[in-house]
Amino acid sequence: MFLRGINYDVGTEFVEGLSSRPDFDETIVRKEIEIIKNELHCDAVRISGYDIQRLSKASEYALEAGLQVWISPACINASPEEALGYLVECAKAAESLRKKYDNVTFVAGCEYSLFLKGFFKGATVQERLRKLFNPLGIILSIVGLRDKIYTNLNRFLTEATAEIRKHFNGRLTYSSGTWERIDWRLFDITGIDHYRSSYNKTTYIKKLREYFMYGKPVAILEFGCCSYKGAAEKGAGGFMILGLKDGMPYIKGNYVRDETVQADYITEMLNLLKLEKICGAFVFTFVMPSSKFNPDPHYDIDMASFGIVKPVDPTNENSYKGLPWVPKESFYHLGKYYKEMDK
């Protein structure tokens, strides 16, 4: 089986005080889930975010629609101790849904070495990101001088999975960055966030195949691209053209919006991935509501978004079916691609 998936965010604070989904309108969420099922022809959705009530509500809508749900709690900048307590509460909520609908997988975190405090130095995600991917940081990883970080991470995951399994009886996975060295014996599914960019284009499939050595099903829990010329070469780093001034985001430099870049990237990746023996792939992501489209390219935050729809004012005459967004090219390309796979 190859699950035809997509990510769906109910609200995550990657930057403190700035939610990726400030408002949670249940009518809109239900409609978006129905579109994911009926127009994108997905059979699985990874639902991520912080608020447990939002996670549960969106997951229930998806399960009612007949989708497999991969619940993915996100507690950005928490300490490991805070994250552990949070995961236990999320596991309890996920088990309630699993008992009723069955098709629930629990994603016990995402790229914790980056998103939690206590592994890499740095008070914020942005500080840890710079430390992880600067030239010195890459060299340290290559020569093995960061092994202690991953030992500590696996120690935390060992404790976390033991606690989660006390409350959740379904399949368990983790959304790993490709730089992390995870003890996959802890999980039922090997889950990786695997973006292709210029630096790993020639080794992408080779790296993917290495994950089959653990003898578990392998899922690509994130892959995707932003919507501007050159975004395909940046891969997961496509968002880094964003700047922040006086609390307001803007586009650094002169970038040209190009939705075809995103659409081509997603279909090219799916052509590669469906030839491998993975159990599913989840496009990142459906919508990023706080990344608004703006005709001024210096403030077109959606250009630096991985969403396959662009958020607009709900009064916009071109808004889709009364929803506060407009489909991008990738929306139609993905729907067509998944429909063909479903035959």
Secondary structure as GFF3:
##gff-version 3
##sequence-region A 1 343
A	DSSP	beta_strand	3	9	.	.	.	ID=ss1
A	DSSP	alpha_helix	26	38	.	.	.	ID=ss2
A	DSSP	beta_strand	44	49	.	.	.	ID=ss3
A	DSSP	alpha_helix	52	64	.	.	.	ID=ss4
A	DSSP	beta_strand	68	73	.	.	.	ID=ss5
A	DSSP	alpha_helix	80	101	.	.	.	ID=ss6
A	DSSP	beta_strand	104	110	.	.	.	ID=ss7
A	DSSP	alpha_helix	112	115	.	.	.	ID=ss8
A	DSSP	alpha_helix	125	133	.	.	.	ID=ss9
A	DSSP	alpha_helix	135	142	.	.	.	ID=ss10
A	DSSP	alpha_helix	147	165	.	.	.	ID=ss11
A	DSSP	beta_strand	171	177	.	.	.	ID=ss12
A	DSSP	three_ten_helix	184	186	.	.	.	ID=ss13
A	DSSP	beta_strand	190	193	.	.	.	ID=ss14
A	DSSP	alpha_helix	204	210	.	.	.	ID=ss15
A	DSSP	three_ten_helix	211	214	.	.	.	ID=ss16
A	DSSP	beta_strand	218	223	.	.	.	ID=ss17
A	DSSP	alpha_helix	231	234	.	.	.	ID=ss18
A	DSSP	three_ten_helix	235	241	.	.	.	ID=ss19
A	DSSP	beta_strand	242	245	.	.	.	ID=ss20
A	DSSP	beta_strand	248	251	.	.	.	ID=ss21
A	DSSP	alpha_helix	259	273	.	.	.	ID=ss22
A	DSSP	beta_strand	280	283	.	.	.	ID=ss23
A	DSSP	three_ten_helix	301	304	.	.	.	ID=ss24
A	DSSP	beta_strand	309	311	.	.	.	ID=ss25
A	DSSP	three_ten_helix	320	322	.	.	.	ID=ss26
A	DSSP	beta_strand	325	327	.	.	.	ID=ss27
A	DSSP	alpha_helix	329	341	.	.	.	ID=ss28
###
